[in-house]
Amino acid sequence: MAISKDKKQELVAELNEILSEAKMAVFAQYTGISVKDLQVLRRSAREAGVTIKVVKNRLVRVAMSQVKALKETSTDTLKGQILYAFSDTDEVAPAQVLDKFAKDHPELVLIGAFSGEGANLDATETTALAKLPSKNDLIAQVIATLQSPLNDVVSGINGLGGILNALETKATD
């Protein structure tokens, strides 16, 4: 069923807003995936702060041409039955959500991505991006690294207390 011109304009405006705010947009072919499985994907994406859209590629191209950062971005790979995953908070989350889903559903194939700055990533780069730790994991790693010297000092002081107790016991004997 064809959609009206007004509906297309609404979709382009919505995509324009999403693309303008997105830090990363990842796209993948999803031929052969059931509607039920797509609902599972959408649910897991929502939990990760990722938006999943299935729209005509031509509408995405039109929306991209209206976003300053994406005007020069190549759209040659936007062919076939494609779904788009966007995140306005985390650059890695869309790739991770799709990659995790693709492990159980090999019909989903990552094609590529484009960043909020307009950089194009191919399938290999997108898959590598999906393997990176999440933003929260990286923050936790930095905090653990910063706390490590402090933990070492506390352990050293505790050890020194044990030595002092042993010397005191020896001195009183």
N, C-alpha and C positions, 0 to 999 in steps of 0.2 A: 504494500500500500504506500503510495507516494505521500510525502508530507507537504503541507502548504508552505508557501513562501514566507508567511509570517512565522510559522514554527521554525523554519530554517534560520531565520534572522534571530529568533530567540536563542536557538542552540548556538549560533555563532557568537552572540553576545555573552552567553554563559561560558563558552569555551575561552573566549577572549579574556574574561575575568579570571578564570582558573589558570590559564597559561601565564597571565601577567603576574600572578602571585606565586606560581609554582617554582620551587627550587629545582625540581627534577620532574621530568615526564618520561616514563618508560612505556614502550609499546611492544605488544607481542601478538603473534598469530594464535588464534584459539579455535581453529576449525576442528570440529568433532567433540567439543566439550558440551555436556548437557547443561540445560538451564539450572538444574538443581546444583550442579557443581559450580556454576558461575555464581550462584547465590552464596555458596560456601566461601568462595573467593572474595566476594564483596564484603561479607561479614568479617572475615579475617583482616581484610584491608582496612575496613572502618576502625577496627580495634587498634590498628597500627597508625591511624591518622592519615590513611591513604584513600584517595577517591578513585574509583574505577568508572570509566565511561566507555560505552560502546556507541560510537557515532560514525557517520560516513566520513571517509578519509578526506573527501573534498571539503567538507565543512571544517575539518581540522586545519587543512591547508589555508582556507580563507581566514580563519581565526589567527593562525600563525602570521599571516601577512599583515595583520593589523596590530600585532604586538611588536614594539620597537626592537626588542632584543632578539626576536626570532625571525625577523624579516629576511635575513640572509641565510637562514638555516635551510639546509637541503631537505627536501621532502620526497626524494626519490624512493626511499624504502617504505613509504606509506602506501602499500598495495595489498589488496586482498582483505580477508576478514581479520580485522585488528581490534584489540581492546587497548585502552590507554589507562595508565595508572599515574596519578599526580599526587605530589605532596608539597605543601607550602611551608612545612616545618623541618623536614629531614630530607637531605639529598639522597640518602641510601635506602630509605624505607620502601619506595615503590619497587625498586629492583629486588630487594630482599623478599617482599611479599610475593611477587610473581615467581621468583626463583624457588621459593619454598613450595608454592603451589605446584610448580612444574615438576618437582621431584615425584609427586604422586600422580600427576596428570601429564604424561609426556606429549600430549597433543598440544599443550601450551608451549610455544617456542618464542623465547626472547629475540626480538629483532634489533632493537637499539633503544636509544634514548636521546633526549636533548635537555641540556641544563637551562636554568633560568637565565643564564648569560648568552645562550644561543649556541653553545658548543654541541656538536654532534658526537654521539658515541655509537660505535657499531656493536654487534651482538657480543663479541668477545670482551670488549671493554665493559659492557653492561653486566655481563656475567661476573666479571672480576669485581665490579662495584658491589654486586649482591653479596659477595663473600666477605666484604669489609665488616668490621664490628659496627653496631649501631652507635648513634650519638651518645646514648646513655651508657653503653658499655665503655666507650672511649673516655667519658667523663669519670667513670668509676676507676678505670685504669690510671688516669692521671692522679686522682685523689689517693689511690693506693700507693703510687710512686712517691707522692709528696709525704705521705704518712710513714713510709718505710724508715727514714732516718730517725724519726721521733720514736718509733717502736724499738729500734735498735738501742737508742739511748736509755729508754725505760728498762729494757731487758738488761742492759749493762749495769744500771743502778741497782736493780734487783739482785743481780749476780754479785755485785760489790757488797751489798747488805749481807748476803750469805757468807762471804769471805770474812767480813768484820765479825759476824756472830761466831764463826769458827775460831778466829783469833782470840776473841774475848773468852770463849770457853776454854781454850788452851791456856790463856794467861791466868785464869782463876784456878786451874788445876794445880 
